Amino acid sequence: MQVMNATKFRENLFSIIENVGKYNEPLCITGKNSEAVLLSLEDYNNLIATMEINSNPALKRKIEEGLNTPLKECLSACSW
């Protein structure tokens, strides 16, 4: 993850936002007393989805079961 101070971030705001969105590479922005992270919208949405799945034990279990289902069983369930 790249790190940049707030002044440099402000000077290059539009190009930085474009690059973070285009390449999905997060950016750590440092200030005098704190830090923040800039994520692409895609990365943010994926992070939220992962958190929602992990907070729902039944959904998480179904996904894990699906990942462990042999391919032959999946294909036999298809009607095509």
MARTIMAR-719072 format. One record per residue: residue number from 1; x, y, z of N, C-alpha, C, O in turn. Coordinates in steps of 0.001 Angstrom, whole numbers, m for minus. Layout:
% MARTIMAR-719072
   resi       n.x       n.y       n.z      ca.x      ca.y      ca.z       c.x       c.y       c.z       o.x       o.y       o.z
    NUM         X         Y         Z         X         Y         Z         X         Y         Z         X         Y         Z
...
This chain:
% MARTIMAR-719072
   resi       n.x       n.y       n.z      ca.x      ca.y      ca.z       c.x       c.y       c.z       o.x       o.y       o.z
      1       845     m1164         0         0         0         0       897      1236         0      1847      1341       775
      2       571      2145      m873      1323      3393      m911       905      4282       257      m224      4208       741
      3      1837      5120       697      1584      6061      1783      1893      7460      1270      2892      7675       584
      4      1026      8408      1610      1199      9774      1130       702     10729      2212      m283     10448      2894
      5      1391     11861      2364       904     12828      3339      m269     13617      2757      m474     13654      1544
      6     m1029     14242      3647     m2264     14915      3244     m2010     16065      2275     m2833     16313      1394
      7      m903     16762      2415      m605     17882      1518      m394     17396        96      m959     17954      m844
      8       414     16362       m65       647     15815     m1403      m641     15229     m1979      m906     15353     m3175
      9     m1441     14588     m1118     m2720     14039     m1565     m3613     15155     m2112     m4190     15022     m3191
     10     m3721     16239     m1374     m4561     17368     m1790     m4081     17951     m3120     m4897     18303     m3972
     11     m2771     18052     m3300     m2207     18619     m4532     m2522     17764     m5758     m2619     18283     m6870
     12     m2682     16457     m5556     m2882     15525     m6673     m4204     14770     m6564     m4325     13652     m7064
     13     m5178     15369     m5923     m6430     14701     m5579     m7087     13975     m6745     m7388     12787     m6633
     14     m7314     14653     m7850     m8074     14050     m8944     m7336     12892     m9602     m7951     11871     m9912
     15     m6041     13028     m9819     m5294     11925    m10441     m5162     10744     m9485     m5160      9592     m9919
     16     m5051     11019     m8204     m4960      9936     m7218     m6269      9154     m7164     m6258      7923     m7151
     17     m7389      9859     m7131     m8690      9176     m7119     m8841      8318     m8366     m9311      7182     m8291
     18     m8446      8855     m9503     m8536      8089    m10751     m7685      6824    m10683     m8138      5750    m11080
     19     m6461      6944    m10184     m5561      5785    m10115     m6036      4743     m9107     m5961      3545     m9380
     20     m6517      5177     m7961     m7020      4228     m6961     m8208      3464     m7533     m8317      2252     m7347
     21     m9098      4169     m8227    m10247      3510     m8839     m9861      2591     m9974    m10441      1518    m10137
     22     m8887      3005    m10757     m8484      2232    m11943     m7705       976    m11572     m7928       m87    m12151
     23     m6795      1093    m10615     m5894       m18    m10294     m6259      m753     m9001     m5586     m1714     m8630
     24     m7305      m317     m8322     m7738      m952     m7064     m6601     m1090     m6058     m6495     m2101     m5365
     25     m5761       m76     m5985     m4668       m92     m5009     m4971       924     m3918     m5031      2121     m4199
     26     m5165       474     m2671     m5488      1411     m1600     m4341      2376     m1331     m3185      2097     m1653
     27     m4677      3503      m743     m3697      4534      m427     m3865      4937      1030     m4975      5232      1472
     28     m2774      4952      1771     m2781      5428      3150     m2423      6912      3130     m1372      7297      2618
     29     m3296      7735      3686     m3078      9179      3729     m2756      9541      5171     m3538      9266      6081
     30     m1598     10161      5370     m1162     10495      6720     m1374     11973      6997     m1106     12827      6152
     31     m1859     12256      8197     m2009     13627      8670     m1120     13829      9882      m327     12956     10233
     32     m1251     14965     10510      m420     15247     11684      m722     14300     12840       186     13867     13549
     33     m1991     13983     13027     m2382     13187     14192     m3107     11894     13864     m3464     11140     14769
     34     m3331     11624     12579     m4086     10419     12243     m3794      9975     10819     m3107     10655     10057
     35     m4334      8819     10491     m4181      8262      9147     m5553      7829      8647     m6460      7545      9429
     36     m5679      7787      7330     m6916      7315      6705     m6527      6495      5487     m5399      6581      5001
     37     m7472      5697      4996     m7218      4872      3817     m8242      5223      2752     m9436      5332      3032
     38     m7766      5397      1532     m8627      5615       377     m8693      4310      m398     m7667      3762      m800
     39     m9928      3808      m608    m10157      2565     m1348    m10972      2863     m2593    m11725      3835     m2641
     40    m10811      2010     m3601    m11707      2098     m4752    m13097      1673     m4294    m13238       968     m3295
     41    m14118      2102     m5022    m15482      1708     m4678    m15633       192     m4768    m16321      m413     m3946
     42    m14997      m420     m5757    m15062     m1879     m5908    m14480     m2584     m4684    m15086     m3515     m4153
     43    m13299     m2136     m4236    m12687     m2743     m3053    m13556     m2535     m1812    m13706     m3445      m997
     44    m14121     m1346     m1669    m14989     m1056      m529    m16210     m1978      m535    m16546     m2573       488
     45    m16870     m2094     m1684    m18052     m2955     m1779    m17711     m4409     m1486    m18485     m5106      m830
     46    m16558     m4875     m1966    m16129     m6248     m1686    m15854     m6453      m197    m16181     m7500       362
     47    m15263     m5468       430    m14983     m5543      1862    m16283     m5615      2664    m16398     m6415      3593
     48    m17246     m4791      2311    m18540     m4804      2999    m19245     m6144      2792    m19806     m6701      3736
     49    m19220     m6663      1570    m19861     m7954      1286    m19217     m9070      2098    m19917     m9927      2637
     50    m17899     m9066      2192    m17191    m10078      2975    m17574     m9988      4447    m17788    m11008      5103
     51    m17658     m8771      4961    m18046     m8589      6362    m19474     m9079      6603    m19752     m9688      7636
     52    m20378     m8819      5659    m21759     m9275      5809    m21839    m10798      5795    m22576    m11391      6583
     53    m21085    m11429      4903    m21069    m12897      4845    m20525    m13469      6148    m21098    m14404      6708
     54    m19424    m12911      6627    m18807    m13420      7853    m19668    m13185      9090    m19516    m13890     10088
     55    m20567    m12207      9038    m21426    m11939     10192    m22696    m12791     10181    m23481    m12748     11129
     56    m22899    m13563      9113    m24084    m14417      8996    m23618    m15873      8951    m23276    m16373      7879
     57    m23598    m16563     10098    m23060    m17925     10142    m23742    m18896      9182    m23077    m19749      8595
     58    m25056    m18777      9015    m25765    m19701      8119    m25337    m19487      6670    m25106    m20451      5940
     59    m25232    m18243      6257    m24801    m17943      4888    m23361    m18388      4671    m23032    m18965      3635
     60    m22516    m18120      5643    m21112    m18530      5540    m20997    m20047      5403    m20208    m20542      4599
     61    m21785    m20782      6187    m21761    m22244      6136    m22227    m22742      4763    m21631    m23667      4211
     62    m23283    m22140      4210    m23782    m22560      2891    m22736    m22309      1802    m22562    m23132       903
     63    m22051    m21185      1886    m21009    m20887       901    m19878    m21898      1019    m19393    m22411        11
     64    m19457    m22187      2249    m18392    m23168      2453    m18807    m24547      1953    m17999    m25259      1358
     65    m20065    m24930      2190    m20557    m26218      1686    m20529    m26236       164    m20134    m27231      m442
     66    m20943    m25145      m446    m20930    m25056     m1905    m19531    m25157     m2474    m19321    m25781     m3514
     67    m18577    m24547     m1797    m17189    m24618     m2267    m16632    m26033     m2167    m15737    m26409     m2924
     68    m17165    m26816     m1229    m16686    m28185     m1036    m17508    m29223     m1792    m17235    m30419     m1689
     69    m18509    m28785     m2548    m19340    m29708     m3318    m18582    m30148     m4566    m18096    m29299     m5314
     70    m18469    m31457     m4810    m17777    m31934     m6011    m18465    m31418     m7282    m19685    m31258     m7314
     71    m17687    m31165     m8304    m18195    m30631     m9560    m19270    m31529    m10162    m20255    m31030    m10706
     72    m19096    m32841    m10071    m20088    m33772    m10637    m21464    m33558    m10017    m22477    m33624    m10714
     73    m21505    m33305     m8722    m22793    m33056     m8063    m23428    m31765     m8562    m24647    m31683     m8716
     74    m22611    m30775     m8810    m23130    m29500     m9316    m23684    m29673    m10724    m24745    m29140    m11049
     75    m22970    m30414    m11554    m23404    m30610    m12938    m24660    m31459    m13021    m25504    m31229    m13887
     76    m24799    m32440    m12132    m25996    m33286    m12173    m27239    m32502    m11761    m28354    m32879    m12121
     77    m27060    m31433    m11023    m28192    m30603    m10607    m28664    m29680    m11726    m29769    m29141    m11659
     78    m27835    m29491    m12757    m28203    m28627    m13886    m29094    m29390    m14859    m28890    m30581    m15095
     79    m30074    m28706    m15417    m30993    m29365    m16347    m30568    m29205    m17799    m31264    m29687    m18692
     80    m29473    m28560    m18053    m29024    m28379    m19431    m28008    m29417    m19705    m27470    m29477    m20810
